[in-house]
């Protein structure tokens, strides 16, 4: 069976050192994720690929758009209710973060855009709703 050698040159998504510029083109901090060079799986803050267990990961920059897959309201450890959402990014990885906006307007399937890569208190990404938070009576 033939396995790809670690010494074979492969194209990287970032610079020659495997790192990316710290700022995006618009001046905001980018959301960085990893992609496995063996199977192509995208993941967020992992040491090994969850599919093939490979450790050869390439760092890439996310576009910052995604879809809410699950959202819940948390009432503990904070003076006011806040949401915790799982957002599936356009590149295929899932990240936990907070969506800004009225709690009633945050629903599964809603489109979001990255607002900040780090929440000041919890250090998770913060997203902003792209669509209007108002839906028809259902």
N, C-alpha and C positions, 0 to 999 in steps of 0.2 A: 504494500500500500504506500502511496506517495503522500508525504506531508510537506507543506510549504515550510521551508527553512526560515529561521529567524534572521539570517544574514542576507536574505534576498531583499533588494530594494523594492519598496511598494510606495505608491503615491500617498501622500498625507494630506489631510484637510487643512492643516495649519501651516506654520512656517517649518523650516528644516528641523528645528529643535522640537517640534511637536506642540508648541504653545501658540496661542493666538494673541493678537493685540488686545490690551486690556479694555479698550473703549470701542464701542460700535461707531458706525459712520455718523449717526445722529447725536453722538456725545453721551448717550446713556450707557450704563453698564450692561453688557450683553448677558444673556442666560446661556451658560456653557453646558454642554452635555457630552457624553462619550458615545462613540460608535465602535463596535467590535470590528477589527479588520479581517477576522476570519469569516464570520457569518453575517455581518452587517446590521446586527441588532442595535438599536438606539436605547440608551439608558441614562439615568440621571444619578450622579454621585455614587458610582459603584466601583469596586476594585476588580471584580471579575464579571464576565458576561453571564447573565442568568440563563442563557440558552446553551452555549457550548463550553462554559467555564473558562474561556480564553482570557488571558491577562493582557493581550496586545490591544489596547484601547486607544483610539484617536480622539482628540478633543475637537469639537465643532461648535459653531455659534448658531443658536436658534433664532428663527425669524421673530419669535415672540407671540405668535398667534396660536390659539388652541380652542378646545371645546370642553366645557364642564362635563365630567362624567359622573360625579357624585358630589353633593354638597350637603353639609349638615350645620346646624347652629349649635354652638357651644356656649354654655352659661357659666362655666367654672373658671376660676383663676383670672377673672377679669371683671371690671366694674360693670361692663355692659355686654350684651350678647354679641358674639362675633361668629363668623362663618369659617369653616375649614372645608376646603374643596380639593378634589382630585381633578387635575386638568390634564387632558391628553393633548399634547402639543402636536403641531402639524408634522413634525419630523418623526413622530411615532413613539415617543417616550411619555411617561406619566409623571407628573410632579405634584406634590402637595403644597398648597399655598392658600392665600386669602384673596377673595374677590371683593373689590370695593363696590359699594352701591347699596341700595335698600335690600334688606334681607328677603323681602317678599319678591323682589325681582330677580333673585339669583336662583336659577333652576337648572336641572340637568338638561344638557343639550345646548345651553346658551354659549354664544361665542365670546371669547375674551381676548384681550391683548395685554402683553406684559407692561406694567407700569413702573415697577421697581424690582430689582433682583433681590433686595434684602429689606425685610420688614425691620424697623428699628427695635422692636421688642423681641420677636421670635426668630428673626433671621431667615424667614422663608420668603419666597417670591410673592409679589403683590400684583394682582391682575385687575384690569378695568373692563367692565362690560362693553362690548362693541355694539350690540343691538340695543334698542330701547328696552328698558326694563318692564314695559307695560305689555301684557298679553290680553287677548280676548278672554272673556269668561268661558272657562271650560269645566 
